[in-house]
Amino acid sequence: LSHYKENTQKYCLGSIFGYFLYNDLNIQPQITRDFIISSNHFYAFALLSFFGFFAYHKTKNLNFLSLYLIFLSIILEFFHLIIPNRGFEFSDLFGNLAGVIFVVIIYKVISRYA
């Protein structure tokens, strides 16, 4: 896995977090170790989904919001096929989807028992 990270870092130009934390745009900070899915993508889409549900929790558009976030996570990852210096990875896609689905499940459990 470390060999994989070393090879992908040279193509990951433009990491704003790497610039602020390490003063290097080529380094992508890793929050936790990846396990089947990309943990960074999981955290990013879980946070995005949390903010979406927080903003729209009083509306009746939560099913639409859930579908929107799922399709957004898929479409944004597929854009990596055409964006220069980026690459499509299934672990990133599954991390995106897992982050959204995690928040959807948590929200449904909380709203059911609240």
N, CA, C and O atoms as a printed pandas DataFrame, in Angstrom:
     atom_number atom_name residue_name chain_id  residue_number  x_coord  y_coord  z_coord
0              1         N          LEU        A               1    0.829   -1.200    0.000
1              2        CA          LEU        A               1    0.000    0.000    0.000
2              3         C          LEU        A               1    0.868    1.256    0.000
3              4         O          LEU        A               1    0.514    2.251   -0.632
4              5         N          SER        A               2    1.996    1.218    0.699
5              6        CA          SER        A               2    2.860    2.407    0.712
6              7         C          SER        A               2    3.433    2.676   -0.678
7              8         O          SER        A               2    3.603    3.832   -1.065
8              9         N          HIS        A               3    3.731    1.607   -1.432
9             10        CA          HIS        A               3    4.209    1.778   -2.806
10            11         C          HIS        A               3    3.139    2.464   -3.647
11            12         O          HIS        A               3    3.446    3.320   -4.478
12            13         N          TYR        A               4    1.888    2.087   -3.429
13            14        CA          TYR        A               4    0.765    2.700   -4.143
14            15         C          TYR        A               4    0.686    4.191   -3.850
15            16         O          TYR        A               4    0.512    4.988   -4.772
16            17         N          LYS        A               5    0.811    4.587   -2.574
17            18        CA          LYS        A               5    0.730    6.001   -2.202
18            19         C          LYS        A               5    1.886    6.790   -2.803
19            20         O          LYS        A               5    1.700    7.927   -3.237
20            21         N          GLU        A               6    3.073    6.200   -2.833
21            22        CA          GLU        A               6    4.222    6.901   -3.398
22            23         C          GLU        A               6    4.029    7.158   -4.884
23            24         O          GLU        A               6    4.377    8.231   -5.376
24            25         N          ASN        A               7    3.481    6.192   -5.601
25            26        CA          ASN        A               7    3.291    6.355   -7.033
26            27         C          ASN        A               7    2.164    7.320   -7.363
27            28         O          ASN        A               7    2.220    7.996   -8.391
28            29         N          THR        A               8    1.149    7.400   -6.523
29            30        CA          THR        A               8    0.040    8.291   -6.840
30            31         C          THR        A               8    0.294    9.720   -6.389
31            32         O          THR        A               8   -0.325   10.648   -6.909
32            33         N          GLN        A               9    1.189    9.912   -5.434
33            34        CA          GLN        A               9    1.426   11.264   -4.948
34            35         C          GLN        A               9    2.007   12.169   -6.024
35            36         O          GLN        A               9    1.713   13.365   -6.035
36            37         N          LYS        A              10    2.804   11.648   -6.908
37            38        CA          LYS        A              10    3.394   12.510   -7.932
38            39         C          LYS        A              10    2.346   12.987   -8.931
39            40         O          LYS        A              10    2.573   13.977   -9.627
40            41         N          TYR        A              11    1.207   12.310   -9.019
41            42        CA          TYR        A              11    0.134   12.732   -9.918
42            43         C          TYR        A              11   -0.929   13.558   -9.213
43            44         O          TYR        A              11   -1.840   14.075   -9.860
44            45         N          CYS        A              12   -0.827   13.687   -7.908
45            46        CA          CYS        A              12   -1.857   14.369   -7.129
46            47         C          CYS        A              12   -1.466   15.827   -6.906
47            48         O          CYS        A              12   -1.306   16.267   -5.767
48            49         N          LEU        A              13   -1.316   16.556   -7.978
49            50        CA          LEU        A              13   -0.960   17.967   -7.868
50            51         C          LEU        A              13   -2.184   18.768   -7.456
51            52         O          LEU        A              13   -3.280   18.541   -7.970
52            53         N          GLY        A              14   -2.010   19.670   -6.567
53            54        CA          GLY        A              14   -3.096   20.551   -6.203
54            55         C          GLY        A              14   -3.769   20.231   -4.898
55            56         O          GLY        A              14   -4.939   20.572   -4.724
56            57         N          SER        A              15   -3.082   19.588   -3.962
57            58        CA          SER        A              15   -3.665   19.316   -2.658
58            59         C          SER        A              15   -3.510   20.550   -1.780
59            60         O          SER        A              15   -2.418   20.849   -1.297
60            61         N          ILE        A              16   -4.607   21.259   -1.581
61            62        CA          ILE        A              16   -4.539   22.478   -0.779
62            63         C          ILE        A              16   -4.227   22.166    0.677
63            64         O          ILE        A              16   -3.564   22.951    1.356
64            65         N          PHE        A              17   -4.707   21.010    1.160
65            66        CA          PHE        A              17   -4.388   20.619    2.538
66            67         C          PHE        A              17   -2.902   20.283    2.658
67            68         O          PHE        A              17   -2.270   20.608    3.664
68            69         N          GLY        A              18   -2.350   19.638    1.647
69            70        CA          GLY        A              18   -0.920   19.352    1.648
70            71         C          GLY        A              18   -0.094   20.622    1.652
71            72         O          GLY        A              18    0.961   20.684    2.283
72            73         N          TYR        A              19   -0.572   21.630    0.949
73            74        CA          TYR        A              19    0.147   22.906    0.915
74            75         C          TYR        A              19    0.166   23.553    2.298
75            76         O          TYR        A              19    1.206   24.024    2.757
76            77         N          PHE        A              20   -1.007   23.571    2.965
77            78        CA          PHE        A              20   -1.072   24.233    4.267
78            79         C          PHE        A              20   -0.392   23.423    5.370
79            80         O          PHE        A              20    0.214   24.004    6.271
80            81         N          LEU        A              21   -0.481   22.107    5.315
81            82        CA          LEU        A              21    0.106   21.295    6.370
82            83         C          LEU        A              21    1.578   21.004    6.169
83            84         O          LEU        A              21    2.341   20.979    7.135
84            85         N          TYR        A              22    1.997   20.780    4.914
85            86        CA          TYR        A              22    3.361   20.359    4.625
86            87         C          TYR        A              22    4.115   21.328    3.724
87            88         O          TYR        A              22    5.286   21.105    3.418
88            89         N          ASN        A              23    3.457   22.403    3.296
89            90        CA          ASN        A              23    4.028   23.363    2.366
90            91         C          ASN        A              23    4.439   22.680    1.060
91            92         O          ASN        A              23    5.453   23.027    0.456
92            93         N          ASP        A              24    3.638   21.706    0.639
93            94        CA          ASP        A              24    3.925   20.944   -0.575
94            95         C          ASP        A              24    2.601   20.523   -1.218
95            96         O          ASP        A              24    1.824   19.782   -0.617
96            97         N          LEU        A              25    2.351   20.995   -2.430
97            98        CA          LEU        A              25    1.114   20.664   -3.130
98            99         C          LEU        A              25    1.051   19.204   -3.564
99           100         O          LEU        A              25   -0.028   18.711   -3.893
100          101         N          ASN        A              26    2.174   18.508   -3.572
101          102        CA          ASN        A              26    2.205   17.126   -4.051
102          103         C          ASN        A              26    1.836   16.103   -2.985
103          104         O          ASN        A              26    1.625   14.934   -3.307
104          105         N          ILE        A              27    1.756   16.514   -1.731
105          106        CA          ILE        A              27    1.467   15.579   -0.651
106          107         C          ILE        A              27   -0.001   15.694   -0.260
107          108         O          ILE        A              27   -0.508   16.781    0.018
108          109         N          GLN        A              28   -0.666   14.550   -0.246
109          110        CA          GLN        A              28   -2.061   14.487    0.183
110          111         C          GLN        A              28   -2.088   13.932    1.603
111          112         O          GLN        A              28   -1.688   12.786    1.809
112          113         N          PRO        A              29   -2.546   14.702    2.587
113          114        CA          PRO        A              29   -2.597   14.178    3.957
114          115         C          PRO        A              29   -3.556   12.992    4.044
115          116         O          PRO        A              29   -4.614   12.989    3.415
116          117         N          GLN        A              30   -3.177   12.003    4.819
117          118        CA          GLN        A              30   -4.016   10.826    5.030
118          119         C          GLN        A              30   -4.526   10.886    6.457
119          120         O          GLN        A              30   -3.736   10.777    7.395
120          121         N          ILE        A              31   -5.841   11.059    6.645
121          122        CA          ILE        A              31   -6.424   11.202    7.985
122          123         C          ILE        A              31   -6.289    9.897    8.756
123          124         O          ILE        A              31   -5.754    9.875    9.864
124          125         N          THR        A              32   -6.776    8.810    8.165
125          126        CA          THR        A              32   -6.607    7.476    8.735
126          127         C          THR        A              32   -6.227    6.533    7.601
127          128         O          THR        A              32   -6.326    6.895    6.428
128          129         N          ARG        A              33   -5.798    5.341    7.944
129          130        CA          ARG        A              33   -5.403    4.367    6.925
130          131         C          ARG        A              33   -6.622    3.926    6.130
131          132         O          ARG        A              33   -7.724    3.819    6.668
132          133         N          ASP        A              34   -6.415    3.673    4.852
133          134        CA          ASP        A              34   -7.484    3.167    3.997
134          135         C          ASP        A              34   -7.719    1.688    4.291
135          136         O          ASP        A              34   -6.777    0.933    4.533
136          137         N          PHE        A              35   -8.983    1.289    4.267
137          138        CA          PHE        A              35   -9.342   -0.112    4.400
138          139         C          PHE        A              35  -10.463   -0.373    3.402
139          140         O          PHE        A              35  -11.624   -0.073    3.680
140          141         N          ILE        A              36  -10.134   -0.914    2.275
141          142        CA          ILE        A              36  -11.029   -1.197    1.148
142          143         C          ILE        A              36  -11.513    0.104    0.500
143          144         O          ILE        A              36  -11.470    0.227   -0.724
144          145         N          ILE        A              37  -11.964    1.055    1.281
145          146        CA          ILE        A              37  -12.425    2.338    0.738
146          147         C          ILE        A              37  -11.417    3.425    1.109
147          148         O          ILE        A              37  -10.588    3.247    2.001
148          149         N          SER        A              38  -11.505    4.540    0.414
149          150        CA          SER        A              38  -10.655    5.691    0.725
150          151         C          SER        A              38  -11.220    6.402    1.950
151          152         O          SER        A              38  -12.336    6.920    1.917
152          153         N          SER        A              39  -10.449    6.423    3.020
153          154        CA          SER        A              39  -10.940    7.051    4.250
154          155         C          SER        A              39  -11.107    8.560    4.075
155          156         O          SER        A              39  -12.053    9.138    4.610
156          157         N          ASN        A              40  -10.208    9.205    3.339
157          158        CA          ASN        A              40  -10.351   10.648    3.124
158          159         C          ASN        A              40  -11.651   10.970    2.389
159          160         O          ASN        A              40  -12.332   11.938    2.729
160          161         N          HIS        A              41  -11.993   10.172    1.394
161          162        CA          HIS        A              41  -13.230   10.391    0.652
162          163         C          HIS        A              41  -14.442   10.102    1.532
163          164         O          HIS        A              41  -15.456   10.795    1.443
164          165         N          PHE        A              42  -14.341    9.089    2.373
165          166        CA          PHE        A              42  -15.429    8.786    3.304
166          167         C          PHE        A              42  -15.693    9.985    4.207
167          168         O          PHE        A              42  -16.839   10.411    4.355
168          169         N          TYR        A              43  -14.642   10.529    4.810
169          170        CA          TYR        A              43  -14.804   11.673    5.710
170          171         C          TYR        A              43  -15.339   12.895    4.979
171          172         O          TYR        A              43  -16.204   13.600    5.497
172          173         N          ALA        A              44  -14.834   13.148    3.789
173          174        CA          ALA        A              44  -15.275   14.333    3.033
174          175         C          ALA        A              44  -16.759   14.241    2.687
175          176         O          ALA        A              44  -17.495   15.211    2.865
176          177         N          PHE        A              45  -17.203   13.089    2.195
177          178        CA          PHE        A              45  -18.606   12.976    1.798
178          179         C          PHE        A              45  -19.524   12.796    2.996
179          180         O          PHE        A              45  -20.694   13.175    2.925
180          181         N          ALA        A              46  -19.036   12.234    4.087
181          182        CA          ALA        A              46  -19.837   12.184    5.309
182          183         C          ALA        A              46  -20.066   13.603    5.828
183          184         O          ALA        A              46  -21.170   13.943    6.254
184          185         N          LEU        A              47  -19.033   14.419    5.790
185          186        CA          LEU        A              47  -19.169   15.810    6.236
186          187         C          LEU        A              47  -20.096   16.595    5.309
187          188         O          LEU        A              47  -20.960   17.338    5.776
188          189         N          LEU        A              48  -19.918   16.433    4.009
189          190        CA          LEU        A              48  -20.793   17.098    3.042
190          191         C          LEU        A              48  -22.247   16.664    3.246
191          192         O          LEU        A              48  -23.152   17.498    3.215
192          193         N          SER        A              49  -22.471   15.378    3.451
193          194        CA          SER        A              49  -23.821   14.862    3.654
194          195         C          SER        A              49  -24.406   15.366    4.965
195          196         O          SER        A              49  -25.587   15.705    5.033
196          197         N          PHE        A              50  -23.580   15.416    6.006
197          198        CA          PHE        A              50  -24.048   15.942    7.297
198          199         C          PHE        A              50  -24.527   17.378    7.145
199          200         O          PHE        A              50  -25.597   17.735    7.638
200          201         N          PHE        A              51  -23.735   18.205    6.460
201          202        CA          PHE        A              51  -24.145   19.599    6.257
202          203         C          PHE        A              51  -25.417   19.680    5.418
203          204         O          PHE        A              51  -26.275   20.524    5.677
204          205         N          GLY        A              52  -25.545   18.815    4.421
205          206        CA          GLY        A              52  -26.762   18.789    3.609
206          207         C          GLY        A              52  -27.975   18.431    4.430
207          208         O          GLY        A              52  -29.007   19.092    4.318
208          209         N          PHE        A              53  -27.881   17.408    5.250
209          210        CA          PHE        A              53  -29.012   17.011    6.087
210          211         C          PHE        A              53  -29.288   18.038    7.170
211          212         O          PHE        A              53  -30.443   18.264    7.531
212          213         N          PHE        A              54  -28.250   18.656    7.686
213          214        CA          PHE        A              54  -28.440   19.701    8.688
214          215         C          PHE        A              54  -29.184   20.895    8.092
215          216         O          PHE        A              54  -30.046   21.485    8.744
216          217         N          ALA        A              55  -28.851   21.243    6.866
217          218        CA          ALA        A              55  -29.477   22.403    6.216
218          219         C          ALA        A              55  -30.918   22.124    5.797
219          220         O          ALA        A              55  -31.749   23.032    5.805
220          221         N          TYR        A              56  -31.226   20.871    5.431
221          222        CA          TYR        A              56  -32.544   20.559    4.874
222          223         C          TYR        A              56  -33.372   19.630    5.750
223          224         O          TYR        A              56  -34.348   19.054    5.269
224          225         N          HIS        A              57  -33.014   19.467    7.023
225          226        CA          HIS        A              57  -33.707   18.483    7.852
226          227         C          HIS        A              57  -35.181   18.812    8.115
227          228         O          HIS        A              57  -35.946   17.920    8.483
228          229         N          LYS        A              58  -35.583   20.040    7.940
229          230        CA          LYS        A              58  -36.986   20.408    8.179
230          231         C          LYS        A              58  -37.823   20.397    6.904
231          232         O          LYS        A              58  -39.018   20.688    6.956
232          233         N          THR        A              59  -37.236   20.075    5.786
233          234        CA          THR        A              59  -37.985   20.035    4.530
234          235         C          THR        A              59  -38.395   18.605    4.217
235          236         O          THR        A              59  -37.972   17.662    4.884
236          237         N          LYS        A              60  -39.209   18.464    3.209
237          238        CA          LYS        A              60  -39.624   17.130    2.787
238          239         C          LYS        A              60  -38.789   16.624    1.617
239          240         O          LYS        A              60  -39.155   15.636    0.981
240          241         N          ASN        A              61  -37.687   17.278    1.329
241          242        CA          ASN        A              61  -36.845   16.924    0.189
242          243         C          ASN        A              61  -35.666   16.033    0.565
243          244         O          ASN        A              61  -34.669   16.005   -0.156
244          245         N          LEU        A              62  -35.757   15.306    1.675
245          246        CA          LEU        A              62  -34.609   14.517    2.116
246          247         C          LEU        A              62  -34.345   13.317    1.218
247          248         O          LEU        A              62  -33.191   12.920    1.060
248          249         N          ASN        A              63  -35.371   12.734    0.631
249          250        CA          ASN        A              63  -35.127   11.648   -0.325
250          251         C          ASN        A              63  -34.414   12.184   -1.561
251          252         O          ASN        A              63  -33.495   11.553   -2.083
252          253         N          PHE        A              64  -34.848   13.354   -2.020
253          254        CA          PHE        A              64  -34.170   13.987   -3.150
254          255         C          PHE        A              64  -32.730   14.317   -2.781
255          256         O          PHE        A              64  -31.814   14.094   -3.574
256          257         N          LEU        A              65  -32.529   14.849   -1.576
257          258        CA          LEU        A              65  -31.175   15.187   -1.120
258          259         C          LEU        A              65  -30.304   13.939   -1.065
259          260         O          LEU        A              65  -29.140   13.984   -1.464
260          261         N          SER        A              66  -30.840   12.837   -0.582
261          262        CA          SER        A              66  -30.075   11.583   -0.517
262          263         C          SER        A              66  -29.661   11.131   -1.913
263          264         O          SER        A              66  -28.500   10.790   -2.139
264          265         N          LEU        A              67  -30.601   11.128   -2.842
265          266        CA          LEU        A              67  -30.276   10.731   -4.218
266          267         C          LEU        A              67  -29.284   11.696   -4.859
267          268         O          LEU        A              67  -28.372   11.278   -5.573
268          269         N          TYR        A              68  -29.468   12.983   -4.600
269          270        CA          TYR        A              68  -28.556   13.991   -5.138
270          271         C          TYR        A              68  -27.135   13.739   -4.649
271          272         O          TYR        A              68  -26.195   13.764   -5.443
272          273         N          LEU        A              69  -26.969   13.495   -3.354
273          274        CA          LEU        A              69  -25.637   13.275   -2.802
274          275         C          LEU        A              69  -25.009   11.987   -3.336
275          276         O          LEU        A              69  -23.803   11.934   -3.579
276          277         N          ILE        A              70  -25.824   10.957   -3.515
277          278        CA          ILE        A              70  -25.306    9.702   -4.073
278          279         C          ILE        A              70  -24.839    9.911   -5.507
279          280         O          ILE        A              70  -23.737    9.499   -5.869
280          281         N          PHE        A              71  -25.679   10.553   -6.329
281          282        CA          PHE        A              71  -25.279   10.800   -7.716
282          283         C          PHE        A              71  -24.099   11.761   -7.798
283          284         O          PHE        A              71  -23.239   11.610   -8.665
284          285         N          LEU        A              72  -24.049   12.739   -6.913
285          286        CA          LEU        A              72  -22.915   13.667   -6.886
286          287         C          LEU        A              72  -21.619   12.925   -6.584
287          288         O          LEU        A              72  -20.590   13.183   -7.209
288          289         N          SER        A              73  -21.672   12.011   -5.633
289          290        CA          SER        A              73  -20.464   11.266   -5.283
290          291         C          SER        A              73  -19.996   10.396   -6.442
291          292         O          SER        A              73  -18.793   10.208   -6.623
292          293         N          ILE        A              74  -20.922    9.866   -7.227
293          294        CA          ILE        A              74  -20.561    9.047   -8.387
294          295         C          ILE        A              74  -20.022    9.922   -9.510
295          296         O          ILE        A              74  -18.973    9.629  -10.083
296          297         N          ILE        A              75  -20.737   10.990   -9.822
297          298        CA          ILE        A              75  -20.358   11.850  -10.944
298          299         C          ILE        A              75  -19.009   12.525  -10.703
299          300         O          ILE        A              75  -18.182   12.597  -11.611
300          301         N          LEU        A              76  -18.784   13.016   -9.491
301          302        CA          LEU        A              76  -17.509   13.682   -9.210
302          303         C          LEU        A              76  -16.330   12.731   -9.356
303          304         O          LEU        A              76  -15.259   13.134   -9.811
304          305         N          GLU        A              77  -16.518   11.469   -8.973
305          306        CA          GLU        A              77  -15.419   10.522   -9.132
306          307         C          GLU        A              77  -15.206   10.173  -10.602
307          308         O          GLU        A              77  -14.064   10.022  -11.037
308          309         N          PHE        A              78  -16.279   10.045  -11.371
309          310        CA          PHE        A              78  -16.120    9.745  -12.797
310          311         C          PHE        A              78  -15.498   10.919  -13.562
311          312         O          PHE        A              78  -14.882   10.708  -14.607
312          313         N          PHE        A              79  -15.647   12.131  -13.069
313          314        CA          PHE        A              79  -14.972   13.274  -13.693
314          315         C          PHE        A              79  -13.454   13.110  -13.665
315          316         O          PHE        A              79  -12.752   13.702  -14.485
316          317         N          HIS        A              80  -12.944   12.313  -12.730
317          318        CA          HIS        A              80  -11.501   12.095  -12.662
318          319         C          HIS        A              80  -10.973   11.366  -13.891
319          320         O          HIS        A              80   -9.765   11.346  -14.129
320          321         N          LEU        A              81  -11.860   10.774  -14.663
321          322        CA          LEU        A              81  -11.433   10.134  -15.906
322          323         C          LEU        A              81  -11.018   11.155  -16.959
323          324         O          LEU        A              81  -10.215   10.848  -17.840
324          325         N          ILE        A              82  -11.566   12.376  -16.871
325          326        CA          ILE        A              82  -11.265   13.389  -17.887
326          327         C          ILE        A              82  -10.457   14.566  -17.353
327          328         O          ILE        A              82   -9.971   15.376  -18.142
328          329         N          ILE        A              83  -10.301   14.681  -16.042
329          330        CA          ILE        A              83   -9.526   15.774  -15.453
330          331         C          ILE        A              83   -8.045   15.419  -15.527
331          332         O          ILE        A              83   -7.654   14.337  -15.088
332          333         N          PRO        A              84   -7.215   16.304  -16.072
333          334        CA          PRO        A              84   -5.772   16.023  -16.138
334          335         C          PRO        A              84   -5.175   15.859  -14.738
335          336         O          PRO        A              84   -5.602   16.517  -13.789
336          337         N          ASN        A              85   -4.196   14.985  -14.625
337          338        CA          ASN        A              85   -3.481   14.707  -13.371
338          339         C          ASN        A              85   -4.359   14.093  -12.293
339          340         O          ASN        A              85   -3.989   14.103  -11.119
340          341         N          ARG        A              86   -5.496   13.569  -12.666
341          342        CA          ARG        A              86   -6.379   12.887  -11.714
342          343         C          ARG        A              86   -6.670   11.505  -12.253
343          344         O          ARG        A              86   -6.545   11.264  -13.454
344          345         N          GLY        A              87   -7.052   10.604  -11.386
345          346        CA          GLY        A              87   -7.348    9.257  -11.821
346          347         C          GLY        A              87   -8.563    8.697  -11.106
347          348         O          GLY        A              87   -8.753    8.923   -9.911
348          349         N          PHE        A              88   -9.375    7.975  -11.836
349          350        CA          PHE        A              88  -10.536    7.315  -11.262
350          351         C          PHE        A              88  -10.068    6.116  -10.452
351          352         O          PHE        A              88   -9.233    5.334  -10.907
352          353         N          GLU        A              89  -10.615    5.976   -9.244
353          354        CA          GLU        A              89  -10.305    4.826   -8.408
354          355         C          GLU        A              89  -11.578    4.331   -7.740
355          356         O          GLU        A              89  -12.354    5.113   -7.192
356          357         N          PHE        A              90  -11.778    3.022   -7.796
357          358        CA          PHE        A              90  -12.974    2.457   -7.181
358          359         C          PHE        A              90  -12.979    2.658   -5.667
359          360         O          PHE        A              90  -14.045    2.828   -5.077
360          361         N          SER        A              91  -11.809    2.641   -5.030
361          362        CA          SER        A              91  -11.770    2.851   -3.579
362          363         C          SER        A              91  -12.256    4.254   -3.220
363          364         O          SER        A              91  -12.897    4.445   -2.186
364          365         N          ASP        A              92  -11.953    5.234   -4.068
365          366        CA          ASP        A              92  -12.460    6.592   -3.840
366          367         C          ASP        A              92  -13.969    6.643   -4.043
367          368         O          ASP        A              92  -14.682    7.259   -3.251
368          369         N          LEU        A              93  -14.455    6.003   -5.093
369          370        CA          LEU        A              93  -15.889    5.972   -5.360
370          371         C          LEU        A              93  -16.640    5.315   -4.212
371          372         O          LEU        A              93  -17.668    5.824   -3.766
372          373         N          PHE        A              94  -16.127    4.179   -3.732
373          374        CA          PHE        A              94  -16.794    3.494   -2.632
374          375         C          PHE        A              94  -16.690    4.301   -1.338
375          376         O          PHE        A              94  -17.598    4.251   -0.508
376          377         N          GLY        A              95  -15.612    5.032   -1.158
377          378        CA          GLY        A              95  -15.499    5.929   -0.001
378          379         C          GLY        A              95  -16.527    7.042   -0.062
379          380         O          GLY        A              95  -17.143    7.386    0.947
380          381         N          ASN        A              96  -16.714    7.609   -1.260
381          382        CA          ASN        A              96  -17.735    8.644   -1.445
382          383         C          ASN        A              96  -19.116    8.106   -1.082
383          384         O          ASN        A              96  -19.848    8.707   -0.296
384          385         N          LEU        A              97  -19.451    6.965   -1.670
385          386        CA          LEU        A              97  -20.774    6.378   -1.445
386          387         C          LEU        A              97  -20.970    5.969    0.012
387          388         O          LEU        A              97  -22.046    6.177    0.573
388          389         N          ALA        A              98  -19.953    5.397    0.620
389          390        CA          ALA        A              98  -20.061    4.979    2.019
390          391         C          ALA        A              98  -20.277    6.168    2.942
391          392         O          ALA        A              98  -21.033    6.070    3.908
392          393         N          GLY        A              99  -19.621    7.291    2.656
393          394        CA          GLY        A              99  -19.816    8.490    3.466
394          395         C          GLY        A              99  -21.234    8.997    3.403
395          396         O          GLY        A              99  -21.807    9.373    4.426
396          397         N          VAL        A             100  -21.812    9.013    2.213
397          398        CA          VAL        A             100  -23.201    9.464    2.043
398          399         C          VAL        A             100  -24.162    8.485    2.707
399          400         O          VAL        A             100  -25.047    8.891    3.460
400          401         N          ILE        A             101  -23.988    7.205    2.429
401          402        CA          ILE        A             101  -24.906    6.198    2.968
402          403         C          ILE        A             101  -24.832    6.136    4.483
403          404         O          ILE        A             101  -25.853    5.936    5.141
404          405         N          PHE        A             102  -23.646    6.304    5.047
405          406        CA          PHE        A             102  -23.481    6.325    6.502
406          407         C          PHE        A             102  -24.336    7.424    7.132
407          408         O          PHE        A             102  -25.050    7.178    8.104
408          409         N          VAL        A             103  -24.265    8.630    6.580
409          410        CA          VAL        A             103  -25.030    9.748    7.135
410          411         C          VAL        A             103  -26.527    9.541    6.924
411          412         O          VAL        A             103  -27.322    9.872    7.805
412          413         N          VAL        A             104  -26.923    9.003    5.780
413          414        CA          VAL        A             104  -28.344    8.734    5.530
414          415         C          VAL        A             104  -28.878    7.754    6.569
415          416         O          VAL        A             104  -29.956    7.968    7.124
416          417         N          ILE        A             105  -28.134    6.681    6.837
417          418        CA          ILE        A             105  -28.577    5.688    7.822
418          419         C          ILE        A             105  -28.638    6.290    9.214
419          420         O          ILE        A             105  -29.612    6.083    9.938
420          421         N          ILE        A             106  -27.615    7.026    9.593
421          422        CA          ILE        A             106  -27.603    7.669   10.918
422          423         C          ILE        A             106  -28.786    8.626   11.055
423          424         O          ILE        A             106  -29.450    8.646   12.091
424          425         N          TYR        A             107  -29.049    9.414   10.022
425          426        CA          TYR        A             107  -30.165   10.353   10.077
426          427         C          TYR        A             107  -31.486    9.608   10.225
427          428         O          TYR        A             107  -32.330   10.009   11.026
428          429         N          LYS        A             108  -31.681    8.531    9.468
429          430        CA          LYS        A             108  -32.945    7.771    9.535
430          431         C          LYS        A             108  -33.121    7.130   10.905
431          432         O          LYS        A             108  -34.238    7.095   11.422
432          433         N          VAL        A             109  -32.058    6.628   11.502
433          434        CA          VAL        A             109  -32.144    6.040   12.833
434          435         C          VAL        A             109  -32.480    7.098   13.862
435          436         O          VAL        A             109  -33.350    6.888   14.707
436          437         N          ILE        A             110  -31.806    8.223   13.801
437          438        CA          ILE        A             110  -32.064    9.302   14.762
438          439         C          ILE        A             110  -33.478    9.845   14.620
439          440         O          ILE        A             110  -34.167   10.050   15.619
440          441         N          SER        A             111  -33.913   10.077   13.392
441          442        CA          SER        A             111  -35.266   10.633   13.193
442          443         C          SER        A             111  -36.354    9.629   13.564
443          444         O          SER        A             111  -37.456   10.023   13.944
444          445         N          ARG        A             112  -36.059    8.364   13.458
445          446        CA          ARG        A             112  -37.054    7.338   13.808
446          447         C          ARG        A             112  -37.272    7.270   15.319
447          448         O          ARG        A             112  -38.402    7.099   15.776
448          449         N          TYR        A             113  -36.192    7.403   16.094
449          450        CA          TYR        A             113  -36.290    7.256   17.548
450          451         C          TYR        A             113  -36.332    8.590   18.286
451          452         O          TYR        A             113  -36.354    8.605   19.517
452          453         N          ALA        A             114  -36.342    9.673   17.590
453          454        CA          ALA        A             114  -36.375   10.992   18.246
454          455         C          ALA        A             114  -37.786   11.474   18.453
455          456         O          ALA        A             114  -37.994   12.562   18.991
